[in-house]
Amino acid sequence: MFYDPRSESHGLPHNPWLALIVPRPIGWISTRSGSGVANLAPYSCFNAISGNPPFVMFSSDSAKDSLGNAEATGEFCVNIATFELREAMNATSAPYPPEIDEFAAAGLTPAPCRNIGAPRVAESPVSVECRLSQVIDLVPATGAPCTNRMAIGEVVGIHIDERVLRDGLVDVELLRPLGRMGYREYTVPPRSFEMPRPVLG
């Protein structure tokens, strides 16, 4: 099959687009509002975009609290959602009003960050502190209306729980990060394998 998403219907029962780009890591974004209310929400349009220096991005498809708070305070934290935290992560995806603290709603513990004022999830084995670098409005070439905005953050601090380290390396089988699949499906890496890059000459 083929369809042009700019002008054609896919003709399927559900939109296949995000079922094709899988698995997607989940950025569990924690922020604090200008008035001091903690916020926590998962984003599957998230990824690392640079290794050295490290930068990350997450994209919001509407005016959500995470992006608004990041813009107001200039910072956000990315927490890794693991299999053990799946129910809490899912609970924070509910459309709570801005005055609700999702940490409290999901029974999670806010912990202080080192270099930013936003809290991190104490139960998460990995948290990444970020300074907001820029926000980009996504603009379709067709001129169609679009509310999607992408936040780019410079990494200024990384927390790693030693329980996910093996021989000095982060072990994905110990970390057990959630990945978003299509529709309502999630996955956890069952195992990992090495594949060295080819050396020419």
FENKA-V581305 format. One record per helix or strand. SS is the DSSP state (H for helix, E for strand). FROM is the first residue (numbers start at 0). TO is the last residue. If there is no record, write none. Layout:
SS:FROM:TO + SS:FROM:TO
This chain:
H:16:19 + E:23:24 + E:26:31 + E:37:42 + E:45:49 + E:54:59 + H:64:72 + E:74:79 + E:81:81 + H:82:90 + H:101:105 + E:109:110 + E:119:120 + E:125:136 + E:148:159 + H:161:163 + E:164:165 + E:168:169 + H:171:174 + E:176:179 + E:185:187
